[in-house]
Amino acid sequence: MTYAWPGAYCYLHGEKLHIIKAKVADHSYKGTVGRIEQISGSSVLVSTGEGALAITEVKPEGKKIMTASAFVNGRRLKVGVVFEAV
């Protein structure tokens, strides 16, 4: 599977994380940009400063594409963790 380059990506604890699938969420978070606001079964809601992005698939550097929920659960991330800006 391929994905568009350069696409969207961020960092978490120095690890590059490609955002494979996401959509604008119907939430009005005005918190810290990149902060995990909610973790659900199918997506992870991340604040954009003016709303939220529902991330559903990611690709950690050197790994295979996985659901955003699997990524967050595998690293035991909680609401409030902030992804680092590029």
Wavefront OBJ file of the C-alpha trace (Angstrom):
o trace
v 0.000 0.000 0.000
v 1.254 3.479 -0.777
v 0.262 6.826 0.625
v 0.587 10.366 -0.625
v 3.873 12.142 -0.060
v 4.541 14.238 1.876
v 1.140 13.844 3.493
v 0.452 14.785 7.086
v 2.678 13.728 9.922
v 3.639 14.636 13.462
v 5.984 13.366 16.144
v 5.417 11.661 19.456
v 8.406 11.240 21.775
v 10.692 11.771 18.769
v 8.962 9.095 16.633
v 7.597 10.253 13.265
v 3.957 9.319 12.799
v 2.295 9.533 9.361
v -1.427 10.314 9.406
v -2.935 7.962 6.809
v -6.682 8.520 7.266
v -8.420 11.325 9.108
v -11.388 13.649 8.792
v -12.591 16.843 10.358
v -14.516 15.983 13.503
v -17.752 17.599 14.568
v -16.313 18.899 17.860
v -15.277 22.381 18.912
v -12.184 21.803 21.066
v -10.199 25.009 21.429
v -7.419 23.509 23.493
v -3.754 22.879 22.873
v -2.976 22.004 19.257
v -2.092 18.316 18.954
v -3.650 17.284 22.285
v -5.528 13.973 22.368
v -9.036 14.957 23.425
v -10.848 11.626 23.103
v -10.003 7.995 22.349
v -12.833 5.931 20.910
v -13.086 2.492 19.361
v -12.610 3.753 15.812
v -10.709 7.017 16.075
v -8.590 9.357 18.118
v -9.774 12.971 18.351
v -6.949 15.488 18.341
v -7.407 19.222 18.917
v -6.433 21.535 16.073
v -6.902 24.737 18.031
v -10.091 25.567 16.109
v -11.776 22.165 16.241
v -10.688 18.544 16.073
v -9.345 15.953 13.687
v -10.602 12.367 13.919
v -7.585 10.223 13.082
v -8.429 6.643 12.090
v -5.227 5.234 10.540
v -1.555 5.965 11.168
v 1.833 4.601 10.153
v 4.603 4.817 12.730
v 8.055 5.211 11.199
v 9.408 1.792 10.206
v 6.136 0.016 11.008
v 2.999 -1.057 9.146
v -0.207 0.963 8.849
v -2.462 0.464 11.862
v -5.602 1.925 13.336
v -5.081 5.028 15.416
v -6.749 3.278 18.346
v -4.265 0.374 18.142
v -1.374 2.847 18.075
v -2.655 4.768 21.100
v -3.542 1.620 23.052
v -0.240 -0.083 22.225
v 1.676 2.856 23.639
v -0.756 3.287 26.524
v -1.414 6.911 25.650
v -4.112 8.791 27.518
v -6.278 11.825 26.866
v -4.104 14.889 27.357
v -0.976 13.613 25.583
v 0.209 16.171 23.004
v 1.651 15.240 19.618
v 4.672 17.351 18.695
v 4.272 19.783 15.781
v 6.437 19.524 12.743
l 1 2 3 4 5 6 7 8 9 10 11 12 13 14 15 16 17 18 19 20 21 22 23 24 25 26 27 28 29 30 31 32 33 34 35 36 37 38 39 40 41 42 43 44 45 46 47 48 49 50 51 52 53 54 55 56 57 58 59 60 61 62 63 64 65 66 67 68 69 70 71 72 73 74 75 76 77 78 79 80 81 82 83 84 85 86
